[in-house]
Amino acid sequence: MTGRTEVDSAMTTHAEWGSGAPHLLVSRSGEDRSVFDLTADEVTIGSGQGSDLMLQGTDAVHATIVHDDRDEYVLTLHGAGEMNASSEPDHEGERTEVLRTGARFTLGEWTLVFGRAEYADHGRPFGGREGGELSDQLPQPERPDYPAERAGQDTVRTQEVKDG
């Protein structure tokens, strides 16, 4: 018995679409550090002129991050680099990973770490790791119908990013 009440079962990580201040902490060799807010539904990362996040020394389009209809941020590596998941490359040699807070990936000499407030991260409900292990947690309710909620809305969001 976990001692959870009906009120506890209302806690989810299904916040409003795009909430939680999604961002990347970007660093190189411990010297160059910046925060890049993920405010568009597709972000290209690389050294090419059209890249949303330009990083010297990377491929023209080294990676993309897509904010999908499930309110997940999905990383696709098009060039060489490390990522948390050891996923196998697809038929085009690309690897993908759903980003969770703390997910780390590299592009050349650059290190990028994804951040999003835990209440909106769609990961573990009931306070994340502090709320108990998976065997002790009840399943979350189904996600909201984010595409229906977004119909007619502008997809670019403005948000404040706080350290941490």
N, C-alpha and C positions, 0 to 999 in steps of 0.2 A: 504494500500500500504506500503510495507516495504522499498522501495527505493533501493532494491538490484539490482545489475547490472548482466550482463551475466558473467563477470569475477568472481563475488561472487559465482555463481553456480558451478564453477570449484573446489571450496574448498571441499575436502572430508577428511575422516579419513581412506582412503584406501591406505596406504603407502605400500612400498615393504613388502613382506612376512617376518614376524619375526622382523621387524624394531621397533624402539621406545624403545630399551633397556629394555625389560620386566624383572622384578626382583621382589623379595620378600624382604620386610623389616621384619626381624625376631627379636623378643624381648621376654624377660621373666622377669616378675616382675620389669620392668624398669631398670634392671641391665645389663643382657646379650643382646647386640645389634649387629646385623650383617646384611649384604646384601648378598642375594643369587641370582645370575644371572640365569635366565631361558634360558639356551642355548641348551637344548635337547628337543625333541618332546614329551617325557614323563618323568616326574619327580616323584619319589616316596618319600614320607615324612613319617618318623617314626623312631622307635628305632632299627629296624632290621639291621643286618650287610649289607644287600644289598641296603639299602635306599640311595638315592642320597643326601638327606638332613636329617641327623641324629639328632633327638631331643630326649634327655633323658626324660623318663617319659611318652612317648606316646606309642601307640600300635606299633607292629612291622611294619605294613603298615597302617598308620593312615589316609593318604590322598594321592591322586595322582593329578597331573596337567598334562593335555594333551593339546598339541598345535595341534589343529585340522586343517582340510583342508580348513576351512573358515578363517584361521589366527586368531582364537580365542583361548584363554587360558581357559580351562574348569577345574574347581576344582571338585573333587569327594571326599566327606568325607566318609571314611569307618568306622571310629570310632566316638566317641562322640566329639562334638564341636559345636561352634556357627558359623554362616555365615550370610552374609547380607541378602540373599534371604531366605524366610521362606518356602522353597520348601518341599514338602512332600517326604518322603523316597520312593524309588522304592521297588520292590518286594524283593530285597536283603537287604533292610534297609539302602541303601546309598542315599546320597543327592548330587545334582550337582548344579553348578552355573557357568555362564560365568563371568569371572573376568574382571572388569573394573578398571581403575586407582582409587585407594583409597579403593577398596574392602578389607574388613577386615574379617578374620576368626581366630578361636582359635582351638588349639589342646592341651588339658590338660592345663598346665599353660603357654603355649606359645601363643603369638599373632603374626599373620603374616598379612602383608598388601601388596597387589599387586600394583605395579607401572609400568607404561608404558607411554612414551611420548604421549601427547594427539593427536598429528597429526597421530598416528598409532593405536589408541585405538578403532577404529570402533564404537565409541559411537556417540556423537552428533557432526555433522559437523559444519562448519562456526564458528570455535573458541569455540566450546563447549558452556557452559552456558553463556559465554561472548558474544556469537554470537546471542543470542535471545532464546526465549522459542520455544518448538516444534511447536506450532501453527504458529509461524512466520518463521519457517525454511522450505525450500524446501527439498524434499527427495534427498538423495544422489544417484548417479548413481549406477548401479549394481557393486558388488565387482569384482575385477579381477579374472581370472581363476588361482588361486594360485597353484593348483596341476600341471597344465600344465607348469606354469612358473618354478616350482621347479624340473621338470623332469630332472634327471641326475645330480642334485646338491647335495652336501653334506648337511645333515640336521643339523649339529652342527655349530653354529654361534659363532663368537667372537664379543664382543661388550664392549664398555665402559659404565659403569653405573655412573651417576652423582647423587649427593644427590638431593632430591626433587622429 
